[in-house]
Amino acid sequence: MRWGRRTVRLCGLAGLALGGAPRMAGADQPPSQPSAPPPAGPPPAFETVVTAHPAPAAAPREDLTAAASGVVPDASPRAFDDLGGLLLEVPGVTVTRTGSLGSFSTLTLRGANPDEVRFYLDGVPLNIAAGGGVDISTLPLGDVARVEVYRGTTPLAFGQSALGGIVSLSTRTPGDARASARAGVGSFGTALGDLAAGGRAGRLRLYLGIHGLSSRGDYPYLNDNGTKLNTSDDVYQPRQNNDLRQADGTLRAAMALSGRRTLSLTLLGIGKDQGLPGRGGDPTVAARFRTARALQALRYESRDDLGAGGRLSVQAYASEQWDRLRDPNAELGLGGPEMTRDSTVAAGALVNASRALGDQARAALVLEGRDETYTPENDLAAVPVGLPARRLVGVAGAEVDLRVSRLDLDVVPSARLEAMSDLVSVRDTLGVPVAQAPIDRLLPVWRLGLARPLGGGAVLKANAGRYARAPSFLELYGNGAGRLLGNPDLAAERGTNADLALWVDRGAPRASISSRTTLFGALADDLIQWEYTPWGQGQAENIGRARIWGVEQELRLTAGRHARFVSQATYLVALDESDNAAAHGPQLPFHPRARVYARLEVARIALPAGLELGAYADGDLQTGTYADAINSQSFGTRLLVGAGLTVARPRDRVRLTASVANLTDFRGEDGVDWALPGRCAFVTLAYAPVGAPGETGPGGPDPSFDPANGP
């Protein structure tokens, strides 16, 4: 579970080389529940649920025992958020950016490699077999109702497992008639706009959202002109060729069928066009990158087909991704001009089924099949380069939740078998693809989870599991250009992880507290990293291993309707245990040893003329991060402070929000020679329901408690 010295195409585009679905079968709770805090599994669409105390935002939906956190974008007090900013309050998360808003960004969990974290949008997998991790800057939040992060654990309902954990984004559920709009501006020429509407026509419910974002990204940064030891030629200059244009939209439709059955459709599209600014001392002029993605999912859910207490979910999905790089002047240092077009097409199906087995047990089953094709093309190559590749994936798994009443204990064992077959080609001397024999892999995965209530709103949870990750196409076959050779003999990465957590949820009429304390550890073997020759060629090798342990603390406090405190702290020891004597023992690069985030909010302070005032202040402290394997290059200690104000007029459903990030104008980097922006300000004006039913605190309405969808 480490970064390693991976070089991937998308990382190369940015110039950085780093060395759940909302309702799924199997998520139902067992017949006899611990007293707190695991929430009940969500009911089918359109079923009305009445509850006195909504589940806290941090409670997971898909797993009874997991170390997990849930975040609601609408509860954020900021004027503008991206996924990386929203997940500041989640322990174990590290986001690495290559610049400002919209720049290539990756996310890791508990010291894992970005490739080892799997992302899902409404149950559709976003990771691609080509590798490189998911660029989270391309995942907009405009239509996202909830984000769930499962650290070190993969709930059975997601099908294929992940060595590092799961990030699941759920878009808004079609519901009652509503409309909302937002417009805003920000630093460095940023502008944004959102439109969303929903309604119903008989048994059909609809939701539509469209969003746009643009930015010049011309923040000032220190250009050392490639001479770090000579400060006489250092100069501050605007970041150039760093502009961004992005648009996305979501359409969701749901139809109530007979009985407790629903059929839903999700269509989502994302398009992004941006300049590639180059490393700090090497600004660019013409290099650009374009990406587009389309997702489609058709989902059937039933609580009637498997008998009393049963649940069935069947989802068919497809996704397409197109990446286009234009570097006609060879400004990115990739070995020459680049004019490439890469496409990835995936289609699959996921089946979840669960039902009660008497009064003390519940069984769940998952089946998944996926077909993914990756096709790289280079318009400048006289002889075609890049190898078309295809990966077939099949997953079968089962889980049983056993309720041991005598011990007041839930025991949840699960097992999965993941089969993969790679169908690849090599090129002959004339550049013609020649089919090779398939490369087959069979990866067993197991996990054991425990949950026991302790009384007083406390629950003790424990997990232990064995996971694996198959090598990516880039690691196996290289990039076909002679710089990355690949290695078809690579073994899958394997890791064993475990955690022990104490959850405490206590509430009173005017105050509440949610605390999650987790001890975790992991051992990983056969880790993949790139080894380079003196003349610059690289080949992936199974030489790495890592030992990871740490502690996470998540805390949420509310006081009446006016105050809320949110915080998380993570202490992470991620040690390189590879055979390389020079790197053996230090902290893994780009993984901070300690991280603390805290935010204090006040809201709904009455003002004249029917206005309400809100405010927040937050801080993000990070230390013990290194850029190299021997820990000789430290990023130092970084403290980023932010603040914001909101003025709302509830009767008119209008809200004006202003927020500032990095108030002290701290200049730093997440990656070497990739300067982050200094002080950034955003102002947005929104028309939307304020204080809607289901609100959970000063941040506003909580879409996770939708009367049409349950908590």
N, C-alpha and C positions, 0 to 999 in steps of 0.2 A: 504494500500500500504506500507507494511513494511516487514522486514525480518522475525520477529517472531523467536521462538526457534525451527525451523524445524530441524528434523533429517531425512535425506534421505539416501538411500543405497549408492548412489554414493558419497555423502558427507562423509559417513562413511568410504568408501574406502580410501578417501584422509585424513580422520581423522578430518574433520572440521565440527562442528555443529554450524550452524548460526541460533540464537534465534530470394521482390515482383517480384514477378516475373517481368522481364524487361518490359513486355507489357501486360497489363490486361484490359479487357473490363471495361468501366466505367471511364477510365482515361482520355478520351478525354475532351478537354476544351469546354465550351459552345460556341455558335455561335459568341457572341460578347465578346472579351477578355479584362480584365484589361490591362493597358499599360505595366505593369511589376510587378513581375518577373515570374509569373507562365509559364512554358514552355508548348508548345503544346503537346498533347498526341502523343506518338511515332507511326510512320506509320508501316504498316506491313513489315515483312522481305522482303528485296530485293528492296524496293521502294527507289529511290534516292531522297535525299532532299538537296537543295542548300540553304545555309543560310550564311549571312555575319557575324553574331555574335553568336557563339555557346552558349547554355545555360550554366550558371555557374554550377560547380560541386555540389554546395549546393542546387540547385533547385530540389524539389521533382517531381517525375514523376506521382505518383498515386493519388495525391490529390491536389486540387486547394487551399484549405484553411489551410492545416495542418501545424503545427510547426514541420518541418522536415529538415533533412540535408542529403546530398549525398556526399559520399567519393569515390574517384577513387584510387584503390591500385597502379596503374601504375604511379600516380602522386606523390607518396611518395618518398622522397629523400633518405630513409634509405636503407642499404644493405639488411636488412631482417626485415619483419613485421609479426606479428600475428594479429588477429582481435582486441584484446585488445589494442595493440599499435597503430593500424591504427585509432581507434576511440577515441584516446586522444583528437583530435581536434573537437569532437562533444560535444556540451553542454548537460548537464543532464545525461551523461553516467558515471557510476561507475563500475569498474571492480575489482573483488576480486579474488586474486590468492592464491594458497596454496604452492607456491614455484616458481621454475624456468620454463624455456621453456617447454611447454607441460603439466604442472601440471593442476590439476582440477581448472577451473576458471569459475566464473559466472558473468553475466552482469545485472545491474539494470538501470532503467530510472526514474529520478525524485523521488527517494525514494521508488520505487516499489519493491516488492518481486521478486526474479528471476523467480519464477513460473508464475508471472503476465506479463512477457515479452514474446511475441511469436516470434519465428524465422522461416523464410521461405528461402528456397534455390530453386530458379527458380519456385516459387509458391508452392513448396511442404512443408507442415508444418513439423518442426523438433521437436517440443515439444512432449513428450510422456505422456500418461495419468497416467503412474506410478508416475510421479512427480519428483521434484528435480531440475527443471530448466535445461536449456541446457548448457552443458559443452562446452564453446566456444573454448577451446584449441583443440577440435576435428574438428573445422571448418577451413580447410585450405584455403589460399587465392590464391594459384597458378593459378587457372582458373577463379577467380572472377574478373569481369570487373567493378563492381559497388556495393557499399553497401549503402542502404538507411535506415535511422532511423526516425521513426515517434514517437514522444514523446507524450504520453498521448492520442493519437488518433489512431484509426484503420480505414484506408480507406476501403470502402465497397468492393473493388475488392479482398481483402484477405479472404473474407468469415467470418469465426469465429473471434470474436473480442478478444481484450486483455485488461486487466485492466490497465496495465502499458504502453503499446506501442508495436511497431512492429520494428523488425530488418529484412530487406529483402536483401538477397544476390543474385546477378544476375551473372551467368557465361557468358563467352565470346560467342558472337554471331558468328555462322559460317559465313565466308566471303571469301575474296580473298585469293589467295595463299600466305602463309607466313610460316615462321619457326623461332623458337626461342629456346634458350638453356641458362641455367644458372647453375653455380656451385659455392659453397661457403663453407667457414669454419668459425668457431666462437669459442668463449670462452667455456671452460668446455667440450671440445671434441665434439663440434657441427659440423656437416657436412650436406650439403643439395644439392640437384640437381633437376633441372626442365627441361623437354622437352615438346615442344608444336608445333603443326603444324596444318595448315588449308588449305583448297582449295575447288575447285568446280569441278564437273563433270556434265556438262549440267545444268539441273535445280536443281541438288542436291549440297548442300553446307555442308562441314564437318569441325569439329574442334575436335582435340584430344590433351589432356594434361595429363602428368604423372609426379608425384613429389615424392620425398623421403626426409626424415629428420631423423637424428639420433643425440643423444647427451648423454654424460656420466652424465651430470648434477651434477658433483662433486664440486660444488662451496663451499668455506669455509663459515661456519656459527658458531655462538656462541652457544655452548651447555652448558646450566646452570645446567645440570644434575638434573633438577627438583627442584632446590633450588634457587628460584628467589631472596630471601633475603640474600643468602650467596654467595658472589662473589669469595670466595677463591677456589672453585672447578670449576669455569667457564673455559672452554677451547675452542679454535677455532679448528675445525676439518672439513674435507671434508664431504659434504653431501653424504651419501652412499645409495645404492639401489635406485638411482634416475635416472637411465638410461631410454632412450626413443628411440623407433623406430616407425616410422610412414610412411605410403605410401598411396597415393590417386591418383585417376585418373578420368577424365571426358571425355565422348564422347558426342558430340552434332551433330545432323544432321538435316537439314531443306530442305524441298522440296517445290518449288514454284508450286502451283496448278493453275488451270484456274482462270482468273480474278485476283482479289486481295485477294487470299487465300493462306495460307501456312499450312504445316504440319511439326511439329518438334518433335524430339525425344531427350531426355536427359537421359544418364546413368551415374551414379556417384557411386564410391566406396571408402570407407575409412577404413583403418586398423591401429590399434595402439596397441603396446605392451610396457608396462612401469613398472618399479619398483615403489612400494609404500613406501616412505622413513619413514613414521611415524612422529609424532610430535617431536619438537626440542630436548627434553631430552630423547626420546625413539626411537633411530634409529632402523631400521629393516634390515633384511638380505634376507629373502626369499619371502616376500609378493609381489605379482604381480597382475596386472590388465590388461586385454585384452578387447578391444572393436572393433567391426566391424560394418559398416553400408553400406547399399546399397539403392540407390534411383533410381527410374525409373519414367519417366513422358512422356506422349504422348499428344501433344497439337495441336489443330486445331484453326486457326484464320481466320476471314473473315471480309472484309469491303463491301461485296456485298450481303450477305444473308439477311440483315435486311433493305434493301433499302438505299436510299441516306442518307449519314451521319451516317448510322448504323454501329455497330460493334459487332461481336460475337466471343467469345473465349470459348472453351471447353477443359478442361484438365482432363485426367485420370492419377492417380499416385499411386505408391506403395512404401513403405519403410520398411526395415527390420533392426533391431538393435539387436546385440548379445553382452552381457556383461558377462565376466568371471572373477571371483575373486579367487585367490589362496593365502590363508594365513594358511599354514599347522602348523606353530608354534605359532599361536594366538598372533602375534606380534602387531596387530593393536588395541588390546583392545576391540574387538567386542563381548567378552563373551566366546570365545573359538575358536578353529580352524574353518576356513571357506573355503569351496570349493563349490562355487555357480555358477550357470549358469542362467542368466535371458535373456529372448528374448521378443521382442516387434515387432509385425507385424501390419502394417496399410495399408489400401487401401481406396481410395476415388476418388471423382470426383468433379470438380468445374466448374460452368458455369457462365459466365459473359456476359451480353448483354446490349447494350445501343444504343440510337438513339435520334435524334433531334425531339422535339415537337414544330414545328413552328420555328420562328426566335428567341424566347426569352426563350427557355427552353430545357433541355436535361434530359432524364430519363435513369436510370441504374437499373439493376436487377442482383442479385446474388443468386445462389443456390449451396449448398454444402452438400455432404453426405460422411461420413467416418466411417469405421469399424476398431477398434483397439483392439488387443488382447495382453495381457501381461501374460507371463508364467514364474514364478520363480521356480528354482530347487536348492536343496542342496544335493550334492553328499555324505555328511557325515551323513545325518540324517537317523536314523533307521526307524523313522516314517516320511513320507513326510511332509515338512513344506512349507509355501508359498502358496498363494491362486491364482489360475488362474482367471483372470478377463477379461471382455470384455466391451468395451464402444462403443456405437453407437451414432453418432453425426449427426444432421441435422440442416442446417442453411438456412433461407430464408430472403432476405432483399431487400429493394428498396431505391432509392435515386433520388432526382430531383434537378437539378441545374437551378434555376430560375434567369434570368437576368432582373433586374429592371433598365431599361435604364434611367428612370427619375432620379434615385439616383446614377447611375453608380455603381451598387451594385450587387454582386452575392450572392444569398441566397441558401444554400445547406442543406436541411433537409434530414435525412436518418433514417431508422428504420430497425431493425433486430429481428428475433425471433430464438433463439438457443435452440434446443431440444436435450436432452441427456438421454440415458438409459444405466444403468450399470447392467450387468449380471454377478453376482459373485457367488462364492461357499464358503462354510465353511467346515471344516473337522470334521468328527465324531470322536469318541474315538479311532477308528482304523486308523485314518489318511486318510480316504476316502473322497474325495470332495463330498459335498451335495449341489445341486443347491438351490439358494434362489430366492425369488420373486424379479423381477427387481426393481431398484431404478430409478425413472424417475424425470427429472428436465426440467423446461421450463423457460428460461432466456430471458426477453425482453431487448433489447439494443437500445438506440436512440442517435442521435447526431444532432447538428445544427452548420453549419459553415457559415462564412461570409467573403467576400473579397471585398475590395473597393480600387481602385487606387486613389492616392492623387496627382498625377502629379510629374514630375521630377524624375521618376524612383522609386517612393515610393508606397507601397501597405500596407494597413491596413488589418489584418486578425484577426478573432476571432473564437473560438470553445467552445462548451459546450457539454458534453455527459455523459451518464450514462452507465456504463459497469459492468460486473460480471465475476467471475471465479469459476467454479465448483471445489470442492475438488479433490485432486489427489487420486489414488488408495492407496498410502501409508498412507495418512491422513485418508482415510475412513476405511481401512481394516488392517492397520498395516503391519508388515513384517512376521507374522506367526511364529516368534521365541520366542514370549513371552516378548520381550523388548519393542516393540512398539505395543500398543494395537489397535490403530485406533478408529474411531468413525463413524459408519454408519449414525448417525443422524446429521452430520455436514450440515450446510447451506452454500450456495455459498457466497463467498466474493463479496461485492458490493461497488462500488465507483462512485462518481460524480467528474468530473474534468472540468476545463475551462482554457483557455489561451487567451491572447491578444498580438498580435505581430505586429511590424512594420518592413517591409522589404524594404531595399533601395538598388537599383542596378544602378550604374552610371558608364558610360564608356566614354573614350576619346581615340583618336588614340594611345596614348602611356601609358595610365594608366586606371585603373578601380578600383571600390570599391563595395563590397557586404557586407551589414550589416544586421543582423537579431537580433532584440531585442524583448524578449518575457517575459511577466509576466504570471505566472501560479499558479494555486491552485488546491487542491484536498481534498475531504473528503471521507474516506473509513470506512465501517462498516462490522461487522461480520468477521473481520480478523481472520485467523486461526493461532494458535501457539500451540506448544507442551507444555503440563504441565507434570512435572515429580514428581513421588513419591520419598520418601526418599530411597527406595530400587532400584531405577533406572528405573522403568517402566515409559513409557510415553504414553500419549493419547492426540490426537489433539482436541482442543476445540475452539468454536467461542466466544472468549472473547475480541479480540482486536479491536481497532479503532484508526485511525490516522488522523491528520490534517497537510496538507502539503502546503507550498507556497514558492515562490522564483522568481528569475529573471535569465534569460539566455542571454548572449551576444555572438554572433558569428560574426567575422570580417575577411574578406579576401581582401587584397590589392595586386595589381600588378602594376609594373612600367616597361613598355617596355617589352623586351624579357629577361631581366636579373634579375629582382628582384620580390620577392613575400613575403608577410607576411600573416600568418594564425594564428588566435588566437580564444580562447573561454574562457568565464568566467561564472561560475555558482555559485549562492548563493542559498542554499537550507535550508529551515527550515522544518524539518520532525519530528513532535512531536508525542510522544506516548500519546494517549488519552484513554488508556484502563482502566478497572476497578481496576487494580492492583495499589494500592496507592503508592507503592514504585517506580513503573516505570512511573507513570503518570506525563507527562510534559517534560522529557528530550528528547534530540535528539535520533532518532531511531539508533540502533547500525549499524555500518558499512556503514553509509551514511555521507560523509563529509559535513560540513556546508559550506565550500567555496573551490572552485577549479578553478585554472587558468592554461591555457596552451597557449604557444606562440612559434611560429617557424618563423625564418627569413631565407630565401633562396636567394642565387644568383646562376645563372647558365649561361651556354653557353658563358663563358668568353673565347675569342679566345686565343689559344696558338700556338706555332710553330708546324710544321708537321701536320697541319690539326686537332689538338686536341682541345677539349673544356673542360673547368674546371667548376665545380659546387661545392657549399659548403652550409652547413646549420648549424644552432645552435638552440636548442630548450630547453624549461624548462617547468616542470610540478610541480605546487605548490598545495599542498593539506593540509587542516587544519580542525580542529573541528570534527575529527572522533573518535568514541568510540567503545569499544569492548563489552560493557555490557549495559543492559537496564537502569541502574541508572547513567550512565556516570561517573563512578568512575575510569575507566581504559581508558586513552586516548592514542591514537597513536601519539600524538604530531603533530608538523608541519613537513611536508616532502617536500623537493625540490629536484627533479631529473633533472639533466642537461645532455643534449646529444649534439653530433656534428658529422659531417661527411663530406667526400669529394668524388667527382665523377670526373673521367677523362674519356672522351668519344672520340671516333674517328668516327664521323657520317658516313663518306664515307664507312667504313668497318662494320658499325652497331655493334660496340663493345663498351662496357661500363664497367669500373672497379669502384666499389663503396666500400668505407670503412666507417663504422659508429660505434660510441661508445655510449652506453646508460649508464646513471648513472656515469658520468665522475668523480664525487667526491667520489665515492665508498661508498655512503650512505647505511647503513645497517638498514633495517626496516622490517615491517610485514604488510600484509593485514589482516591476521587472527592471533589470539593469538597462539604463539609457531610455526608459519609457516614462517620461515625466507625467505625473498626474496634474490636473488643473488645481489652481489655488482656490480662492474664495468663489463660490457659485451661488447665485440667487435666482429664485423662481417665484413668479406670481401667477396664480390661476383664478379664474372666475368660473364658478360651476352653478348650474341649475340642476338640482337633483333633490329627491326626498331627504330631509334631515330629521334625525330622531325617529326613524321608522320603527315599526314593531320589531322586537327582537334585538334592540340596541343593548350593548353590553357594557358600555362605559363611555368616557369622554371622547373617544375616538370616533363615535358615530355608529351608524347601523352596522350590524354584523350579519352579512349575507349567509353565514353558516347556520343561522337560525331563520330559515325561510318557512313561513306557515304552510307553504305548499310542498315543502321538501323535508322538513324536520331538521333537527340539529345535526 
